[in-house]
Amino acid sequence: MSAFGAAYTVVELEGAAGSAELAEALAFRSELARLTGRTSVPSIWIGGKYVGGYNDGGLGGLATLYRSGELASMLTAAKAI
């Protein structure tokens, strides 16, 4: 999360119809469904742990973790900050 100066990786899930990028994006979404039961994005992971989207899923989402004060400790434990 930029507010913390955290290191992060963004994976774009898009591509033109019939392209290799689209095929890869669809495969990635399929894997998300297998791992989380959801294909929606964003799908936020911290230290290999699924935290949800922005405000739902997983551990309640990024906004929920931020408001509770848990986000900073999670990012620190993951060595992202």
N, CA, C and O of each residue as an XYZ file, in Angstrom:
324
protein
N       0.857     -1.178      0.000
C       0.000      0.000      0.000
C       0.893      1.227      0.000
O       1.786      1.347      0.838
N       0.663      2.112     -0.908
C       1.520      3.271     -1.086
C       1.588      4.164      0.149
O       2.630      4.765      0.410
N       0.502      4.265      0.914
C       0.503      5.117      2.101
C       1.560      4.673      3.104
O       2.054      5.495      3.877
N       1.915      3.402      3.109
C       2.926      2.872      4.006
C       4.287      2.778      3.328
O       5.280      2.448      3.976
N       4.343      3.064      2.039
C       5.583      2.890      1.296
C       5.915      1.416      1.084
O       7.079      1.045      0.934
N       4.889      0.592      1.075
C       5.086     -0.860      0.960
C       5.511     -1.254     -0.449
O       5.093     -0.656     -1.440
N       6.351     -2.273     -0.503
C       6.712     -2.872     -1.783
C       5.583     -3.807     -2.195
O       5.103     -4.593     -1.377
N       5.156     -3.733     -3.442
C       4.071     -4.595     -3.905
C       4.220     -4.890     -5.380
O       4.940     -4.200     -6.102
N       3.531     -5.921     -5.813
C       3.517     -6.318     -7.213
C       2.083     -6.260     -7.711
O       1.167     -6.722     -7.031
N       1.886     -5.700     -8.883
C       0.576     -5.644     -9.518
C       0.574     -6.637    -10.664
O       1.494     -6.652    -11.481
N      -0.459     -7.466    -10.726
C      -0.628     -8.398    -11.832
C      -1.887     -7.983    -12.569
O      -2.985     -8.059    -12.018
N      -1.738     -7.548    -13.799
C      -2.875     -7.121    -14.611
C      -3.557     -8.344    -15.210
O      -2.892     -9.231    -15.744
N      -4.872     -8.392    -15.121
C      -5.630     -9.528    -15.646
C      -6.480     -9.072    -16.826
O      -7.705     -8.997    -16.738
N      -5.809     -8.772    -17.921
C      -6.512     -8.334    -19.122
C      -5.727     -8.739    -20.355
O      -4.574     -9.160    -20.268
N      -6.358     -8.607    -21.481
C      -5.715     -8.919    -22.746
C      -6.735     -8.853    -23.862
O      -7.939     -8.957    -23.625
N      -6.256     -8.683    -25.067
C      -7.131     -8.615    -26.235
C      -7.717     -9.990    -26.527
O      -7.080    -11.015    -26.284
N      -8.925     -9.997    -27.046
C      -9.596    -11.259    -27.391
C      -8.694    -12.123    -28.248
O      -8.133    -11.657    -29.240
N      -8.556    -13.385    -27.862
C      -7.752    -14.330    -28.613
C      -6.258    -14.244    -28.362
O      -5.489    -15.000    -28.955
N      -5.827    -13.324    -27.482
C      -4.391    -13.152    -27.248
C      -3.880    -14.093    -26.165
O      -4.652    -14.632    -25.371
N      -2.582    -14.276    -26.149
C      -1.947    -15.083    -25.113
C      -2.140    -14.429    -23.745
O      -2.286    -15.118    -22.735
N      -2.139    -13.088    -23.723
C      -2.334    -12.370    -22.462
C      -3.714    -12.655    -21.881
O      -3.850    -12.835    -20.670
N      -4.739    -12.699    -22.734
C      -6.089    -12.994    -22.262
C      -6.173    -14.425    -21.754
O      -6.786    -14.680    -20.718
N      -5.570    -15.352    -22.466
C      -5.572    -16.749    -22.027
C      -4.893    -16.872    -20.667
O      -5.362    -17.613    -19.803
N      -3.795    -16.151    -20.474
C      -3.084    -16.175    -19.194
C      -3.940    -15.541    -18.097
O      -3.983    -16.047    -16.976
N      -4.618    -14.437    -18.411
C      -5.487    -13.773    -17.432
C      -6.627    -14.689    -17.007
O      -6.956    -14.756    -15.822
N      -7.228    -15.389    -17.952
C      -8.319    -16.310    -17.625
C      -7.823    -17.466    -16.760
O      -8.517    -17.891    -15.836
N      -6.634    -17.974    -17.052
C      -6.057    -19.038    -16.242
C      -5.766    -18.546    -14.823
O      -5.957    -19.277    -13.851
N      -5.307    -17.310    -14.718
C      -5.015    -16.721    -13.418
C      -6.303    -16.577    -12.601
O      -6.326    -16.885    -11.409
N      -7.379    -16.105    -13.254
C      -8.671    -15.974    -12.559
C      -9.202    -17.329    -12.125
O      -9.814    -17.447    -11.063
N      -8.974    -18.343    -12.931
C      -9.381    -19.693    -12.569
C      -8.643    -20.141    -11.310
O      -9.233    -20.755    -10.421
N      -7.369    -19.835    -11.243
C      -6.576    -20.183    -10.059
C      -7.049    -19.384     -8.841
O      -7.094    -19.914     -7.731
N      -7.399    -18.115     -9.044
C      -7.957    -17.319     -7.945
C      -9.224    -17.969     -7.401
O      -9.417    -18.054     -6.188
N     -10.075    -18.423     -8.297
C     -11.318    -19.078     -7.880
C     -11.013    -20.324     -7.061
O     -11.670    -20.592     -6.055
N     -10.020    -21.078     -7.492
C      -9.655    -22.297     -6.765
C      -9.134    -21.960     -5.373
O      -9.464    -22.644     -4.405
N      -8.332    -20.924     -5.269
C      -7.706    -20.568     -4.002
C      -8.625    -19.806     -3.049
O      -8.550    -19.981     -1.832
N      -9.494    -18.960     -3.607
C     -10.272    -18.043     -2.758
C     -11.777    -18.218     -2.868
O     -12.523    -17.706     -2.033
N     -12.234    -18.938     -3.894
C     -13.667    -19.045     -4.124
C     -14.230    -17.825     -4.835
O     -15.445    -17.698     -4.984
N     -13.357    -16.928     -5.274
C     -13.765    -15.688     -5.945
C     -12.875    -15.435     -7.158
O     -11.709    -15.831     -7.180
N     -13.436    -14.775     -8.162
C     -12.624    -14.374     -9.314
C     -12.551    -12.856     -9.428
O     -11.920    -12.333    -10.346
N     -13.187    -12.150     -8.509
C     -13.216    -10.696     -8.585
C     -11.849    -10.108     -8.241
O     -11.039    -10.726     -7.550
N     -11.625     -8.923     -8.732
C     -10.392     -8.192     -8.450
C     -10.759     -6.824     -7.888
O     -11.824     -6.305     -8.224
N      -9.937     -6.229     -7.060
C      -8.618     -6.717     -6.723
C      -8.679     -7.921     -5.790
O      -9.628     -8.102     -5.027
N      -7.649     -8.724     -5.878
C      -7.444     -9.859     -4.981
C      -6.121     -9.569     -4.287
O      -5.055     -9.694     -4.890
N      -6.193     -9.188     -3.037
C      -5.017     -8.678     -2.332
C      -4.443     -9.759     -1.423
O      -5.151    -10.390     -0.638
N      -3.150     -9.944     -1.558
C      -2.417    -10.948     -0.790
C      -1.269    -10.253     -0.076
O      -0.585     -9.414     -0.662
N      -1.060    -10.595      1.171
C       0.065    -10.040      1.934
C       0.835    -11.204      2.529
O       0.291    -11.998      3.297
N       2.095    -11.297      2.171
C       2.923    -12.381      2.683
C       2.368    -13.752      2.357
O       2.486    -14.678      3.159
N       1.761    -13.892      1.180
C       1.200    -15.167      0.759
C      -0.166    -15.479      1.342
O      -0.702    -16.563      1.109
N      -0.739    -14.550      2.097
C      -2.045    -14.757      2.724
C      -3.085    -13.873      2.040
O      -2.880    -12.671      1.868
N      -4.201    -14.485      1.654
C      -5.281    -13.756      0.996
C      -6.015    -12.904      2.022
O      -6.546    -13.426      3.002
N      -6.046    -11.594      1.799
C      -6.741    -10.698      2.734
C      -8.078    -10.220      2.190
O      -8.860     -9.615      2.923
N      -8.351    -10.482      0.919
C      -9.621    -10.093      0.314
C      -9.417     -9.073     -0.777
O      -8.351     -8.977     -1.387
N     -10.471     -8.311     -1.007
C     -10.417     -7.219     -1.965
C     -10.114     -5.934     -1.238
O      -9.336     -5.917     -0.284
N     -10.731     -4.850     -1.690
C     -10.515     -3.587     -0.993
C     -11.294     -3.549      0.317
O     -10.765     -3.140      1.350
N     -12.565     -3.981      0.267
C     -13.379     -3.871      1.477
C     -14.207     -5.116      1.791
O     -15.212     -5.030      2.496
N     -13.790     -6.269      1.271
C     -14.529     -7.495      1.574
C     -13.681     -8.720      1.293
O     -12.606     -8.624      0.702
N     -14.177     -9.875      1.723
C     -13.512    -11.146      1.457
C     -12.356    -11.420      2.389
O     -11.939    -10.550      3.153
N     -11.846    -12.619      2.323
C     -10.658    -12.998      3.089
C     -10.715    -12.560      4.535
O     -11.566    -13.018      5.299
N      -9.810    -11.674      4.910
C      -9.753    -11.137      6.270
C     -10.565     -9.856      6.397
O     -10.384     -9.103      7.354
N     -11.448     -9.602      5.455
C     -12.279     -8.404      5.480
C     -11.851     -7.336      4.500
O     -12.546     -6.336      4.320
N     -10.717     -7.542      3.867
C     -10.249     -6.613      2.864
C      -9.252     -5.592      3.397
O      -9.074     -5.436      4.605
N      -8.619     -4.914      2.474
C      -7.569     -3.948      2.786
C      -8.073     -2.813      3.658
O      -7.426     -2.467      4.646
N      -9.212     -2.224      3.316
C      -9.742     -1.088      4.082
C     -10.052     -1.494      5.517
O      -9.777     -0.745      6.454
N     -10.624     -2.678      5.684
C     -10.955     -3.170      7.017
C      -9.690     -3.343      7.861
O      -9.655     -2.950      9.027
N      -8.660     -3.931      7.266
C      -7.391     -4.125      7.974
C      -6.742     -2.794      8.318
O      -6.159     -2.647      9.392
N      -6.838     -1.832      7.425
C      -6.279     -0.505      7.669
C      -6.989      0.159      8.845
O      -6.348      0.667      9.764
N      -8.336      0.149      8.803
C      -9.112      0.792      9.875
C      -8.876      0.126     11.234
O      -8.895      0.803     12.262
N      -8.658     -1.168     11.250
C      -8.462     -1.885     12.513
C      -7.042     -1.740     13.052
O      -6.774     -2.089     14.202
N      -6.136     -1.228     12.227
C      -4.744     -1.090     12.637
C      -3.909     -2.332     12.375
O      -2.721     -2.346     12.695
N      -4.495     -3.371     11.805
C      -3.779     -4.623     11.555
C      -2.894     -4.578     10.311
O      -1.941     -5.348     10.202
N      -3.200     -3.688      9.381
C      -2.486     -3.685      8.104
C      -0.996     -3.436      8.273
O      -0.181     -4.146      7.684
N      -0.630     -2.439      9.068
C       0.792     -2.119      9.237
C       1.564     -3.306      9.784
O       2.668     -3.587      9.318
N       1.007     -4.009     10.766
C       1.722     -5.157     11.331
C       1.828     -6.300     10.322
O       2.834     -7.008     10.287
N       0.798     -6.480      9.509
C       0.856     -7.521      8.473
C       1.929     -7.198      7.442
O       2.684     -8.077      7.027
N       1.996     -5.927      7.026
C       2.995     -5.524      6.046
C       4.399     -5.645      6.618
O       5.331     -6.031      5.913
N       4.548     -5.316      7.895
C       5.852     -5.438      8.550
C       6.254     -6.907      8.643
O       7.397     -7.253      8.342
N       5.336     -7.771      9.056
C       5.632     -9.195      9.172
C       6.000     -9.802      7.823
O       6.818    -10.719      7.756
N       5.392     -9.289      6.740
C       5.681     -9.780      5.395
C       6.938     -9.141      4.817
O       7.337     -9.445      3.692
N       7.562     -8.254      5.592
C       8.766     -7.530      5.171
C       8.513     -6.670      3.929
O       9.397     -6.465      3.096
N       7.267     -6.173      3.836
C       6.918     -5.283      2.733
C       7.195     -3.828      3.097
O       7.313     -2.972      2.220
N       7.297     -3.556      4.392
C       7.689     -2.212      4.855
C       8.760     -2.352      5.908
O       9.239     -1.350      6.438
